[in-house]
Amino acid sequence: MLNPFPDLLNLTLFGPLILRILLGLIFIDLGLLKLRGEKEGWLASFETLGLRPTSLFLPLYALLQIIGGLLLLAGLWTQIAALTFVIFTLIELYIEWQAREILKRDFVFYLLIFTISLSLLLTGAGAYAIDIPL
C-alpha cells in the first residue's frame, strides 16, 4: 500500500529530534524532583533497596539525570545518554515494582520513557544536533 503522505517522509530526521527534546525535558524534571519535591520518597526507596549511603547515591543519580537531559537537549552524545537512560529506566522500573507504596508512580510512564530512550539509542539524535552521524 502506498504511503498516504509521502512528502512527510522527507522529514524523518525530525522524529528523533522531537523524542530527544521530550526525553531531555522529562529527565531534567525527574532529576530536579529527586533533589527537591520527591527527595524523601526516593531516599526511602533507596534505603528499601539497600543502596547506601543514600545521601550520596540520590544526588549523584539526580545529577546524572539532569546532565543527561541537558546532553539530549543539545544533541550531544545522544546515543550514550540514551543508553544511560535505558539503564536508568530499567532501574526505576525495578524500584517502582519493588517500592510501589513509596513512590506511587505509574509503571507505564517508565515503560514509555524506556521505549523512547531505546528508540534514540537505535536512531541517533536526528535534526539540529551536535552529534554528526557517520
N, CA, C and O atoms as a Tinker XYZ file with bonds, in Angstrom:
   536  protein
     1  N      0.842000   -1.175000    0.000000    73     2
     2  CA     0.000000    0.000000    0.000000    64     1     3
     3  C      0.886000    1.237000    0.000000    63     2     4     5
     4  O      1.925000    1.271000    0.659000    81     3
     5  N      0.477000    2.222000   -0.725000    73     3     6
     6  CA     1.224000    3.467000   -0.795000    64     5     7
     7  C      1.053000    4.275000    0.479000    63     6     8     9
     8  O      0.014000    4.218000    1.137000    81     7
     9  N      2.082000    5.021000    0.810000    73     7    10
    10  CA     2.023000    5.901000    1.965000    64     9    11
    11  C      1.088000    7.070000    1.650000    63    10    12    13
    12  O      1.241000    7.694000    0.600000    81    11
    13  N      0.130000    7.386000    2.517000    73    11    14
    14  CA    -0.811000    8.463000    2.216000    64    13    15
    15  C     -0.158000    9.849000    2.213000    63    14    16    17
    16  O     -0.677000   10.765000    1.575000    81    15
    17  N      0.955000   10.017000    2.906000    73    15    18
    18  CA     1.647000   11.306000    2.961000    64    17    19
    19  C      3.126000   11.125000    2.635000    63    18    20    21
    20  O      3.965000   11.258000    3.526000    81    19
    21  N      3.463000   10.827000    1.389000    73    19    22
    22  CA     4.865000   10.515000    1.069000    64    21    23
    23  C      5.807000   11.701000    1.280000    63    22    24    25
    24  O      6.990000   11.494000    1.552000    81    23
    25  N      5.323000   12.918000    1.164000    73    23    26
    26  CA     6.204000   14.074000    1.361000    64    25    27
    27  C      6.688000   14.196000    2.809000    63    26    28    29
    28  O      7.748000   14.766000    3.066000    81    27
    29  N      5.917000   13.666000    3.739000    73    27    30
    30  CA     6.335000   13.724000    5.144000    64    29    31
    31  C      7.552000   12.844000    5.418000    63    30    32    33
    32  O      8.251000   13.048000    6.410000    81    31
    33  N      7.809000   11.876000    4.553000    73    31    34
    34  CA     8.965000   11.007000    4.752000    64    33    35
    35  C     10.280000   11.766000    4.590000    63    34    36    37
    36  O     11.326000   11.295000    5.036000    81    35
    37  N     10.235000   12.932000    3.957000    73    35    38
    38  CA    11.431000   13.778000    3.847000    64    37    39
    39  C     11.807000   14.394000    5.192000    63    38    40    41
    40  O     12.911000   14.916000    5.347000    81    39
    41  N     10.905000   14.336000    6.154000    73    39    42
    42  CA    11.125000   14.967000    7.455000    64    41    43
    43  C     11.454000   13.951000    8.548000    63    42    44    45
    44  O     11.255000   14.230000    9.731000    81    43
    45  N     11.948000   12.789000    8.167000    73    43    46
    46  CA    12.168000   11.723000    9.149000    64    45    47
    47  C     13.205000   12.087000   10.207000    63    46    48    49
    48  O     13.177000   11.516000   11.298000    81    47
    49  N     14.112000   13.008000    9.928000    73    47    50
    50  CA    15.098000   13.399000   10.937000    64    49    51
    51  C     14.478000   14.197000   12.075000    63    50    52    53
    52  O     15.103000   14.373000   13.121000    81    51
    53  N     13.256000   14.681000   11.881000    73    51    54
    54  CA    12.610000   15.452000   12.935000    64    53    55
    55  C     11.953000   14.562000   13.991000    63    54    56    57
    56  O     11.677000   15.028000   15.097000    81    55
    57  N     11.698000   13.294000   13.672000    73    55    58
    58  CA    11.131000   12.366000   14.650000    64    57    59
    59  C     12.045000   12.180000   15.856000    63    58    60    61
    60  O     11.596000   12.356000   16.989000    81    59
    61  N     13.326000   11.825000   15.646000    73    59    62
    62  CA    14.237000   11.716000   16.797000    64    61    63
    63  C     14.432000   13.049000   17.523000    63    62    64    65
    64  O     14.625000   13.063000   18.739000    81    63
    65  N     14.384000   14.164000   16.798000    73    63    66
    66  CA    14.511000   15.479000   17.441000    64    65    67
    67  C     13.385000   15.681000   18.449000    63    66    68    69
    68  O     13.634000   16.103000   19.579000    81    67
    69  N     12.159000   15.385000   18.054000    73    67    70
    70  CA    11.012000   15.556000   18.942000    64    69    71
    71  C     11.153000   14.653000   20.169000    63    70    72    73
    72  O     10.927000   15.093000   21.296000    81    71
    73  N     11.524000   13.395000   19.948000    73    71    74
    74  CA    11.702000   12.466000   21.065000    64    73    75
    75  C     12.857000   12.893000   21.969000    63    74    76    77
    76  O     12.772000   12.771000   23.191000    81    75
    77  N     13.925000   13.389000   21.370000    73    75    78
    78  CA    15.111000   13.809000   22.129000    64    77    79
    79  C     14.783000   14.998000   23.036000    63    78    80    81
    80  O     15.176000   15.014000   24.202000    81    79
    81  N     14.065000   15.992000   22.504000    73    79    82
    82  CA    13.700000   17.162000   23.294000    64    81    83
    83  C     12.765000   16.758000   24.440000    63    82    84    85
    84  O     12.950000   17.179000   25.581000    81    83
    85  N     11.768000   15.942000   24.123000    73    83    86
    86  CA    10.818000   15.499000   25.137000    64    85    87
    87  C     11.522000   14.716000   26.240000    63    86    88    89
    88  O     11.312000   14.987000   27.423000    81    87
    89  N     12.347000   13.756000   25.865000    73    87    90
    90  CA    13.030000   12.932000   26.856000    64    89    91
    91  C     14.011000   13.752000   27.686000    63    90    92    93
    92  O     14.142000   13.531000   28.890000    81    91
    93  N     14.698000   14.692000   27.055000    73    91    94
    94  CA    15.608000   15.564000   27.797000    64    93    95
    95  C     14.882000   16.361000   28.860000    63    94    96    97
    96  O     15.353000   16.458000   29.993000    81    95
    97  N     13.738000   16.933000   28.510000    73    95    98
    98  CA    12.955000   17.706000   29.478000    64    97    99
    99  C     12.414000   16.814000   30.596000    63    98   100   101
   100  O     12.385000   17.220000   31.758000    81    99
   101  N     11.989000   15.607000   30.247000    73    99   102
   102  CA    11.478000   14.684000   31.266000    64   101   103
   103  C     12.576000   14.326000   32.264000    63   102   104   105
   104  O     12.331000   14.330000   33.471000    81   103
   105  N     13.782000   14.016000   31.785000    73   103   106
   106  CA    14.835000   13.610000   32.710000    64   105   107
   107  C     15.383000   14.775000   33.521000    63   106   108   109
   108  O     15.811000   14.577000   34.658000    81   107
   109  N     15.382000   15.974000   32.973000    73   107   110
   110  CA    15.757000   17.142000   33.774000    64   109   111
   111  C     14.754000   17.309000   34.908000    63   110   112   113
   112  O     15.134000   17.550000   36.053000    81   111
   113  N     13.475000   17.180000   34.583000    73   111   114
   114  CA    12.432000   17.293000   35.600000    64   113   115
   115  C     12.543000   16.182000   36.643000    63   114   116   117
   116  O     12.423000   16.448000   37.838000    81   115
   117  N     12.768000   14.952000   36.212000    73   115   118
   118  CA    12.915000   13.839000   37.153000    64   117   119
   119  C     14.114000   14.047000   38.076000    63   118   120   121
   120  O     14.039000   13.758000   39.270000    81   119
   121  N     15.213000   14.545000   37.525000    73   119   122
   122  CA    16.389000   14.814000   38.350000    64   121   123
   123  C     16.126000   15.898000   39.381000    63   122   124   125
   124  O     16.531000   15.777000   40.537000    81   123
   125  N     15.443000   16.963000   38.960000    73   123   126
   126  CA    15.123000   18.040000   39.902000    64   125   127
   127  C     14.145000   17.572000   40.970000    63   126   128   129
   128  O     14.251000   17.985000   42.125000    81   127
   129  N     13.193000   16.716000   40.602000    73   127   130
   130  CA    12.262000   16.174000   41.593000    64   129   131
   131  C     12.989000   15.339000   42.642000    63   130   132   133
   132  O     12.618000   15.354000   43.815000    81   131
   133  N     14.013000   14.619000   42.227000    73   131   134
   134  CA    14.770000   13.800000   43.171000    64   133   135
   135  C     15.551000   14.673000   44.165000    63   134   136   137
   136  O     15.833000   14.252000   45.287000    81   135
   137  N     15.890000   15.877000   43.741000    73   135   138
   138  CA    16.634000   16.778000   44.624000    64   137   139
   139  C     15.718000   17.637000   45.486000    63   138   140   141
   140  O     16.147000   18.181000   46.504000    81   139
   141  N     14.455000   17.758000   45.080000    73   139   142
   142  CA    13.552000   18.665000   45.796000    64   141   143
   143  C     12.295000   17.958000   46.280000    63   142   144   145
   144  O     12.281000   17.407000   47.381000    81   143
   145  N     11.249000   17.968000   45.479000    73   143   146
   146  CA     9.920000   17.551000   45.895000    64   145   147
   147  C      9.772000   16.098000   46.304000    63   146   148   149
   148  O      8.991000   15.796000   47.206000    81   147
   149  N     10.491000   15.198000   45.676000    73   147   150
   150  CA    10.335000   13.769000   45.960000    64   149   151
   151  C     11.553000   13.186000   46.672000    63   150   152   153
   152  O     11.747000   11.971000   46.693000    81   151
   153  N     12.353000   14.048000   47.241000    73   151   154
   154  CA    13.613000   13.594000   47.841000    64   153   155
   155  C     13.390000   12.553000   48.930000    63   154   156   157
   156  O     14.075000   11.530000   48.949000    81   155
   157  N     12.449000   12.790000   49.833000    73   155   158
   158  CA    12.218000   11.858000   50.944000    64   157   159
   159  C     11.751000   10.487000   50.445000    63   158   160   161
   160  O     12.189000    9.454000   50.953000    81   159
   161  N     10.857000   10.484000   49.443000    73   159   162
   162  CA    10.384000    9.224000   48.882000    64   161   163
   163  C     11.501000    8.441000   48.224000    63   162   164   165
   164  O     11.572000    7.220000   48.362000    81   163
   165  N     12.378000    9.136000   47.505000    73   163   166
   166  CA    13.494000    8.461000   46.850000    64   165   167
   167  C     14.531000    7.971000   47.862000    63   166   168   169
   168  O     15.113000    6.899000   47.695000    81   167
   169  N     14.756000    8.765000   48.915000    73   167   170
   170  CA    15.669000    8.294000   49.965000    64   169   171
   171  C     15.125000    7.017000   50.601000    63   170   172   173
   172  O     15.877000    6.078000   50.861000    81   171
   173  N     13.829000    6.987000   50.850000    73   171   174
   174  CA    13.204000    5.794000   51.439000    64   173   175
   175  C     13.280000    4.602000   50.485000    63   174   176   177
   176  O     13.521000    3.475000   50.917000    81   175
   177  N     13.073000    4.850000   49.185000    73   175   178
   178  CA    13.127000    3.733000   48.237000    64   177   179
   179  C     14.554000    3.223000   48.071000    63   178   180   181
   180  O     14.758000    2.015000   47.949000    81   179
   181  N     15.548000    4.113000   48.064000    73   179   182
   182  CA    16.940000    3.669000   48.002000    64   181   183
   183  C     17.298000    2.874000   49.258000    63   182   184   185
   184  O     18.018000    1.879000   49.185000    81   183
   185  N     16.792000    3.319000   50.403000    73   183   186
   186  CA    17.030000    2.608000   51.656000    64   185   187
   187  C     16.394000    1.222000   51.616000    63   186   188   189
   188  O     16.995000    0.244000   52.060000    81   187
   189  N     15.171000    1.141000   51.082000    73   187   190
   190  CA    14.470000   -0.135000   50.961000    64   189   191
   191  C     15.240000   -1.108000   50.082000    63   190   192   193
   192  O     15.272000   -2.308000   50.352000    81   191
   193  N     15.860000   -0.586000   49.029000    73   191   194
   194  CA    16.616000   -1.439000   48.111000    64   193   195
   195  C     18.037000   -1.713000   48.592000    63   194   196   197
   196  O     18.771000   -2.478000   47.966000    81   195
   197  N     18.424000   -1.090000   49.704000    73   195   198
   198  CA    19.751000   -1.345000   50.268000    64   197   199
   199  C     20.858000   -0.544000   49.607000    63   198   200   201
   200  O     22.028000   -0.906000   49.727000    81   199
   201  N     20.523000    0.531000   48.913000    73   199   202
   202  CA    21.543000    1.383000   48.292000    64   201   203
   203  C     22.005000    2.408000   49.318000    63   202   204   205
   204  O     21.338000    3.417000   49.549000    81   203
   205  N     23.151000    2.140000   49.929000    73   203   206
   206  CA    23.664000    3.017000   50.966000    64   205   207
   207  C     25.073000    3.462000   50.610000    63   206   208   209
   208  O     25.816000    2.672000   50.027000    81   207
   209  N     25.466000    4.646000   50.920000    73   207   210
   210  CA    24.740000    5.695000   51.631000    64   209   211
   211  C     23.771000    6.416000   50.683000    63   210   212   213
   212  O     24.157000    6.876000   49.608000    81   211
   213  N     22.537000    6.499000   51.098000    73   211   214
   214  CA    21.510000    7.120000   50.249000    64   213   215
   215  C     21.781000    8.596000   50.026000    63   214   216   217
   216  O     21.430000    9.141000   48.980000    81   215
   217  N     22.406000    9.253000   51.006000    73   215   218
   218  CA    22.699000   10.684000   50.863000    64   217   219
   219  C     23.756000   10.940000   49.787000    63   218   220   221
   220  O     23.898000   12.073000   49.326000    81   219
   221  N     24.488000    9.924000   49.386000    73   219   222
   222  CA    25.445000   10.042000   48.288000    64   221   223
   223  C     24.821000    9.610000   46.964000    63   222   224   225
   224  O     24.972000   10.293000   45.951000    81   223
   225  N     24.126000    8.481000   46.971000    73   223   226
   226  CA    23.601000    7.926000   45.728000    64   225   227
   227  C     22.480000    8.765000   45.118000    63   226   228   229
   228  O     22.429000    8.920000   43.898000    81   227
   229  N     21.595000    9.302000   45.929000    73   227   230
   230  CA    20.467000   10.047000   45.385000    64   229   231
   231  C     20.899000   11.316000   44.654000    63   230   232   233
   232  O     20.461000   11.519000   43.522000    81   231
   233  N     21.742000   12.191000   45.239000    73   231   234
   234  CA    22.167000   13.377000   44.485000    64   233   235
   235  C     22.981000   13.022000   43.233000    63   234   236   237
   236  O     22.877000   13.699000   42.210000    81   235
   237  N     23.780000   11.971000   43.319000    73   235   238
   238  CA    24.552000   11.536000   42.158000    64   237   239
   239  C     23.628000   11.071000   41.039000    63   238   240   241
   240  O     23.815000   11.432000   39.877000    81   239
   241  N     22.640000   10.274000   41.394000    73   239   242
   242  CA    21.653000    9.779000   40.425000    64   241   243
   243  C     20.880000   10.934000   39.805000    63   242   244   245
   244  O     20.674000   10.967000   38.592000    81   243
   245  N     20.454000   11.879000   40.634000    73   243   246
   246  CA    19.708000   13.043000   40.135000    64   245   247
   247  C     20.578000   13.894000   39.214000    63   246   248   249
   248  O     20.116000   14.352000   38.169000    81   247
   249  N     21.822000   14.104000   39.595000    73   247   250
   250  CA    22.740000   14.904000   38.784000    64   249   251
   251  C     22.998000   14.250000   37.429000    63   250   252   253
   252  O     23.050000   14.942000   36.412000    81   251
   253  N     23.158000   12.936000   37.403000    73   251   254
   254  CA    23.346000   12.224000   36.137000    64   253   255
   255  C     22.114000   12.375000   35.233000    63   254   256   257
   256  O     22.247000   12.508000   34.016000    81   255
   257  N     20.928000   12.356000   35.826000    73   255   258
   258  CA    19.719000   12.539000   35.029000    64   257   259
   259  C     19.642000   13.948000   34.458000    63   258   260   261
   260  O     19.264000   14.121000   33.300000    81   259
   261  N     19.990000   14.949000   35.242000    73   259   262
   262  CA    19.953000   16.333000   34.766000    64   261   263
   263  C     20.984000   16.547000   33.669000    63   262   264   265
   264  O     20.675000   17.146000   32.639000    81   263
   265  N     22.195000   16.070000   33.875000    73   263   266
   266  CA    23.251000   16.224000   32.863000    64   265   267
   267  C     22.867000   15.487000   31.582000    63   266   268   269
   268  O     23.025000   16.027000   30.487000    81   267
   269  N     22.366000   14.264000   31.709000    73   267   270
   270  CA    21.925000   13.514000   30.529000    64   269   271
   271  C     20.795000   14.213000   29.796000    63   270   272   273
   272  O     20.767000   14.222000   28.565000    81   271
   273  N     19.862000   14.799000   30.535000    73   271   274
   274  CA    18.777000   15.557000   29.912000    64   273   275
   275  C     19.299000   16.759000   29.140000    63   274   276   277
   276  O     18.823000   17.053000   28.044000    81   275
   277  N     20.274000   17.452000   29.709000    73   275   278
   278  CA    20.884000   18.591000   29.012000    64   277   279
   279  C     21.636000   18.143000   27.760000    63   278   280   281
   280  O     21.591000   18.820000   26.732000    81   279
   281  N     22.318000   17.020000   27.842000    73   279   282
   282  CA    23.003000   16.478000   26.664000    64   281   283
   283  C     22.006000   16.146000   25.558000    63   282   284   285
   284  O     22.271000   16.399000   24.382000    81   283
   285  N     20.856000   15.576000   25.936000    73   283   286
   286  CA    19.834000   15.281000   24.927000    64   285   287
   287  C     19.290000   16.562000   24.297000    63   286   288   289
   288  O     19.084000   16.615000   23.084000    81   287
   289  N     19.059000   17.578000   25.096000    73   287   290
   290  CA    18.559000   18.838000   24.535000    64   289   291
   291  C     19.537000   19.416000   23.516000    63   290   292   293
   292  O     19.131000   19.952000   22.485000    81   291
   293  N     20.821000   19.301000   23.817000    73   291   294
   294  CA    21.838000   19.823000   22.901000    64   293   295
   295  C     22.105000   18.877000   21.734000    63   294   296   297
   296  O     22.667000   19.289000   20.719000    81   295
   297  N     21.712000   17.626000   21.869000    73   295   298
   298  CA    22.010000   16.649000   20.828000    64   297   299
   299  C     23.469000   16.234000   20.856000    63   298   300   301
   300  O     24.050000   15.923000   19.816000    81   299
   301  N     24.056000   16.230000   22.034000    73   299   302
   302  CA    25.459000   15.877000   22.204000    64   301   303
   303  C     25.544000   14.521000   22.901000    63   302   304   305
   304  O     24.937000   14.327000   23.955000    81   303
   305  N     26.286000   13.591000   22.325000    73   303   306
   306  CA    26.432000   12.242000   22.853000    64   305   307
   307  C     25.066000   11.606000   23.097000    63   306   308   309
   308  O     24.823000   11.005000   24.143000    81   307
   309  N     24.198000   11.747000   22.132000    73   307   310
   310  CA    22.811000   11.305000   22.271000    64   309   311
   311  C     22.704000    9.818000   22.539000    63   310   312   313
   312  O     21.950000    9.403000   23.419000    81   311
   313  N     23.442000    9.010000   21.799000    73   311   314
   314  CA    23.323000    7.573000   21.991000    64   313   315
   315  C     23.883000    7.124000   23.345000    63   314   316   317
   316  O     23.378000    6.167000   23.933000    81   315
   317  N     24.911000    7.799000   23.839000    73   315   318
   318  CA    25.448000    7.470000   25.164000    64   317   319
   319  C     24.428000    7.857000   26.237000    63   318   320   321
   320  O     24.175000    7.091000   27.167000    81   319
   321  N     23.843000    9.053000   26.098000    73   319   322
   322  CA    22.809000    9.476000   27.052000    64   321   323
   323  C     21.607000    8.544000   26.973000    63   322   324   325
   324  O     21.038000    8.185000   28.003000    81   323
   325  N     21.215000    8.150000   25.769000    73   323   326
   326  CA    20.068000    7.253000   25.610000    64   325   327
   327  C     20.358000    5.889000   26.230000    63   326   328   329
   328  O     19.482000    5.309000   26.872000    81   327
   329  N     21.564000    5.371000   26.052000    73   327   330
   330  CA    21.935000    4.100000   26.675000    64   329   331
   331  C     21.886000    4.209000   28.201000    63   330   332   333
   332  O     21.406000    3.303000   28.882000    81   331
   333  N     22.382000    5.312000   28.719000    73   331   334
   334  CA    22.330000    5.554000   30.156000    64   333   335
   335  C     20.885000    5.587000   30.641000    63   334   336   337
   336  O     20.566000    5.035000   31.694000    81   335
   337  N     20.011000    6.238000   29.869000    73   335   338
   338  CA    18.610000    6.333000   30.274000    64   337   339
   339  C     17.866000    5.007000   30.113000    63   338   340   341
   340  O     16.904000    4.746000   30.836000    81   339
   341  N     18.296000    4.186000   29.190000    73   339   342
   342  CA    17.731000    2.831000   29.102000    64   341   343
   343  C     18.027000    2.102000   30.413000    63   342   344   345
   344  O     17.151000    1.450000   30.982000    81   343
   345  N     19.266000    2.218000   30.882000    73   343   346
   346  CA    19.654000    1.569000   32.138000    64   345   347
   347  C     18.909000    2.203000   33.314000    63   346   348   349
   348  O     18.387000    1.494000   34.175000    81   347
   349  N     18.860000    3.545000   33.352000    73   347   350
   350  CA    18.165000    4.238000   34.439000    64   349   351
   351  C     16.690000    3.858000   34.504000    63   350   352   353
   352  O     16.154000    3.633000   35.590000    81   351
   353  N     16.032000    3.785000   33.351000    73   351   354
   354  CA    14.605000    3.468000   33.387000    64   353   355
   355  C     14.371000    2.014000   33.787000    63   354   356   357
   356  O     13.356000    1.699000   34.408000    81   355
   357  N     15.288000    1.140000   33.441000    73   355   358
   358  CA    15.175000   -0.239000   33.941000    64   357   359
   359  C     15.311000   -0.264000   35.460000    63   358   360   361
   360  O     14.601000   -1.006000   36.138000    81   359
   361  N     16.216000    0.542000   35.990000    73   359   362
   362  CA    16.371000    0.650000   37.441000    64   361   363
   363  C     15.096000    1.216000   38.062000    63   362   364   365
   364  O     14.613000    0.708000   39.074000    81   363
   365  N     14.556000    2.265000   37.453000    73   363   366
   366  CA    13.352000    2.880000   38.011000    64   365   367
   367  C     12.134000    1.974000   37.859000    63   366   368   369
   368  O     11.241000    1.993000   38.706000    81   367
   369  N     12.090000    1.187000   36.795000    73   367   370
   370  CA    11.019000    0.189000   36.684000    64   369   371
   371  C     11.132000   -0.824000   37.825000    63   370   372   373
   372  O     10.125000   -1.225000   38.407000    81   371
   373  N     12.345000   -1.230000   38.136000    73   371   374
   374  CA    12.552000   -2.166000   39.241000    64   373   375
   375  C     12.171000   -1.532000   40.580000    63   374   376   377
   376  O     11.523000   -2.167000   41.411000    81   375
   377  N     12.579000   -0.270000   40.782000    73   375   378
   378  CA    12.228000    0.438000   42.017000    64   377   379
   379  C     10.714000    0.571000   42.132000    63   378   380   381
   380  O     10.146000    0.354000   43.203000    81   379
   381  N     10.069000    0.923000   41.042000    73   379   382
   382  CA     8.607000    1.054000   41.046000    64   381   383
   383  C      7.956000   -0.282000   41.388000    63   382   384   385
   384  O      6.964000   -0.328000   42.115000    81   383
   385  N      8.505000   -1.342000   40.873000    73   383   386
   386  CA     7.947000   -2.667000   41.127000    64   385   387
   387  C      8.170000   -3.087000   42.581000    63   386   388   389
   388  O      7.285000   -3.677000   43.200000    81   387
   389  N      9.358000   -2.781000   43.129000    73   387   390
   390  CA     9.694000   -3.192000   44.491000    64   389   391
   391  C      9.117000   -2.263000   45.566000    63   390   392   393
   392  O      8.696000   -2.730000   46.624000    81   391
   393  N      9.096000   -0.970000   45.306000    73   391   394
   394  CA     8.685000    0.016000   46.317000    64   393   395
   395  C      7.468000    0.803000   45.838000    63   394   396   397
   396  O      7.447000    2.031000   45.920000    81   395
   397  N      6.475000    0.109000   45.348000    73   395   398
   398  CA     5.292000    0.738000   44.767000    64   397   399
   399  C      4.586000    1.671000   45.755000    63   398   400   401
   400  O      4.084000    2.722000   45.356000    81   399
   401  N      4.540000    1.303000   47.026000    73   399   402
   402  CA     3.814000    2.104000   48.007000    64   401   403
   403  C      4.555000    3.383000   48.376000    63   402   404   405
   404  O      3.950000    4.308000   48.917000    81   403
   405  N      5.855000    3.453000   48.094000    73   403   406
   406  CA     6.637000    4.635000   48.471000    64   405   407
   407  C      6.513000    5.731000   47.414000    63   406   408   409
   408  O      6.221000    6.879000   47.751000    81   407
   409  N      6.730000    5.398000   46.150000    73   407   410
   410  CA     6.779000    6.432000   45.116000    64   409   411
   411  C      5.440000    6.693000   44.438000    63   410   412   413
   412  O      5.166000    7.819000   44.024000    81   411
   413  N      4.618000    5.683000   44.322000    73   411   414
   414  CA     3.290000    5.816000   43.706000    64   413   415
   415  C      3.358000    6.425000   42.307000    63   414   416   417
   416  O      2.598000    7.339000   41.986000    81   415
   417  N      4.252000    5.926000   41.490000    73   415   418
   418  CA     4.361000    6.346000   40.100000    64   417   419
   419  C      3.677000    5.321000   39.216000    63   418   420   421
   420  O      3.323000    4.225000   39.651000    81   419
   421  N      3.506000    5.701000   37.995000    73   419   422
   422  CA     2.860000    4.818000   37.041000    64   421   423
   423  C      3.913000    3.985000   36.311000    63   422   424   425
   424  O      4.848000    4.529000   35.724000    81   423
   425  N      3.754000    2.679000   36.352000    73   423   426
   426  CA     4.660000    1.746000   35.683000    64   425   427
   427  C      4.726000    2.041000   34.186000    63   426   428   429
   428  O      5.787000    1.927000   33.572000    81   427
   429  N      3.592000    2.420000   33.603000    73   427   430
   430  CA     3.520000    2.701000   32.165000    64   429   431
   431  C      4.379000    3.916000   31.799000    63   430   432   433
   432  O      4.951000    3.957000   30.710000    81   431
   433  N      4.475000    4.896000   32.689000    73   431   434
   434  CA     5.314000    6.073000   32.444000    64   433   435
   435  C      6.763000    5.656000   32.233000    63   434   436   437
   436  O      7.406000    6.095000   31.279000    81   435
   437  N      7.278000    4.812000   33.117000    73   435   438
   438  CA     8.659000    4.361000   32.981000    64   437   439
   439  C      8.847000    3.481000   31.757000    63   438   440   441
   440  O      9.904000    3.510000   31.127000    81   439
   441  N      7.850000    2.712000   31.422000    73   439   442
   442  CA     7.913000    1.895000   30.213000    64   441   443
   443  C      7.972000    2.781000   28.970000    63   442   444   445
   444  O      8.686000    2.472000   28.016000    81   443
   445  N      7.226000    3.875000   28.983000    73   443   446
   446  CA     7.236000    4.816000   27.860000    64   445   447
   447  C      8.603000    5.480000   27.710000    63   446   448   449
   448  O      9.137000    5.541000   26.603000    81   447
   449  N      9.177000    5.979000   28.805000    73   447   450
   450  CA    10.477000    6.639000   28.657000    64   449   451
   451  C     11.588000    5.630000   28.367000    63   450   452   453
   452  O     12.599000    5.985000   27.761000    81   451
   453  N     11.414000    4.376000   28.793000    73   451   454
   454  CA    12.346000    3.325000   28.387000    64   453   455
   455  C     12.294000    3.147000   26.874000    63   454   456   457
   456  O     13.337000    3.047000   26.226000    81   455
   457  N     11.096000    3.106000   26.309000    73   455   458
   458  CA    10.928000    2.903000   24.869000    64   457   459
   459  C     11.481000    4.083000   24.074000    63   458   460   461
   460  O     12.114000    3.885000   23.037000    81   459
   461  N     11.252000    5.299000   24.544000    73   459   462
   462  CA    11.801000    6.478000   23.865000    64   461   463
   463  C     13.323000    6.450000   23.929000    63   462   464   465
   464  O     13.989000    6.747000   22.937000    81   463
   465  N     13.879000    6.098000   25.082000    73   463   466
   466  CA    15.339000    6.014000   25.223000    64   465   467
   467  C     15.926000    4.968000   24.283000    63   466   468   469
   468  O     16.942000    5.209000   23.632000    81   467
   469  N     15.286000    3.819000   24.218000    73   467   470
   470  CA    15.744000    2.760000   23.321000    64   469   471
   471  C     15.655000    3.201000   21.861000    63   470   472   473
   472  O     16.543000    2.898000   21.064000    81   471
   473  N     14.601000    3.904000   21.516000    73   471   474
   474  CA    14.445000    4.414000   20.158000    64   473   475
   475  C     15.570000    5.376000   19.799000    63   474   476   477
   476  O     16.122000    5.296000   18.702000    81   475
   477  N     15.918000    6.285000   20.711000    73   475   478
   478  CA    17.015000    7.229000   20.447000    64   477   479
   479  C     18.361000    6.524000   20.395000    63   478   480   481
   480  O     19.250000    6.938000   19.650000    81   479
   481  N     18.519000    5.475000   21.169000    73   479   482
   482  CA    19.751000    4.687000   21.099000    64   481   483
   483  C     19.920000    4.089000   19.708000    63   482   484   485
   484  O     21.027000    4.060000   19.171000    81   483
   485  N     18.831000    3.615000   19.129000    73   483   486
   486  CA    18.880000    2.958000   17.821000    64   485   487
   487  C     18.895000    3.928000   16.640000    63   486   488   489
   488  O     19.480000    3.625000   15.600000    81   487
   489  N     18.254000    5.099000   16.791000    73   487   490
   490  CA    18.135000    6.020000   15.654000    64   489   491
   491  C     19.125000    7.173000   15.676000    63   490   492   493
   492  O     19.424000    7.744000   14.627000    81   491
   493  N     19.637000    7.525000   16.845000    73   491   494
   494  CA    20.534000    8.670000   16.927000    64   493   495
   495  C     19.773000    9.947000   17.223000    63   494   496   497
   496  O     18.591000    9.923000   17.564000    81   495
   497  N     20.474000   11.061000   17.086000    73   495   498
   498  CA    19.971000   12.351000   17.549000    64   497   499
   499  C     18.922000   12.990000   16.653000    63   498   500   501
   500  O     18.051000   13.708000   17.142000    81   499
   501  N     18.988000   12.746000   15.369000    73   499   502
   502  CA    18.066000   13.413000   14.459000    64   501   503
   503  C     18.565000   14.795000   14.085000    63   502   504   505
   504  O     19.763000   15.071000   14.145000    81   503
   505  N     17.642000   15.661000   13.701000    73   503   506
   506  CA    17.982000   17.000000   13.211000    64   505   507
   507  C     18.393000   17.926000   14.371000    63   506   508   509
   508  O     18.057000   17.694000   15.533000    81   507
   509  N     19.118000   18.960000   14.011000    73   507   510
   510  CA    19.528000   20.018000   14.952000    64   509   511
   511  C     20.258000   19.456000   16.166000    63   510   512   513
   512  O     19.898000   19.742000   17.308000    81   511
   513  N     21.254000   18.680000   15.914000    73   511   514
   514  CA    22.053000   18.093000   16.996000    64   513   515
   515  C     23.524000   18.356000   16.743000    63   514   516   517
   516  O     23.946000   18.590000   15.611000    81   515
   517  N     24.283000   18.314000   17.802000    73   515   518
   518  CA    25.742000   18.451000   17.673000    64   517   519
   519  C     26.336000   17.149000   17.157000    63   518   520   521
   520  O     27.336000   17.160000   16.439000    81   519
   521  N     25.718000   16.019000   17.524000    73   519   522
   522  CA    26.175000   14.716000   17.023000    64   521   523
   523  C     26.117000   14.688000   15.499000    63   522   524   525
   524  O     25.152000   15.147000   14.887000    81   523
   525  N     27.155000   14.147000   14.914000    73   523   526
   526  CA    27.186000   14.008000   13.465000    64   525   527
   527  C     27.181000   12.517000   13.137000    63   526   528   529
   528  O     28.096000   11.798000   13.537000    81   527
   529  N     26.157000   12.039000   12.409000    73   527   530
   530  CA    26.154000   10.610000   12.076000    64   529   531
   531  C     27.284000   10.293000   11.114000    63   530   532   533
   532  O     27.596000   11.077000   10.217000    81   531
   533  N     27.888000    9.139000   11.313000    73   531   534
   534  CA    28.988000    8.722000   10.436000    64   533   535
   535  C     28.470000    7.985000    9.236000    63   534   536
   536  O     29.253000    7.559000    8.388000    81   535
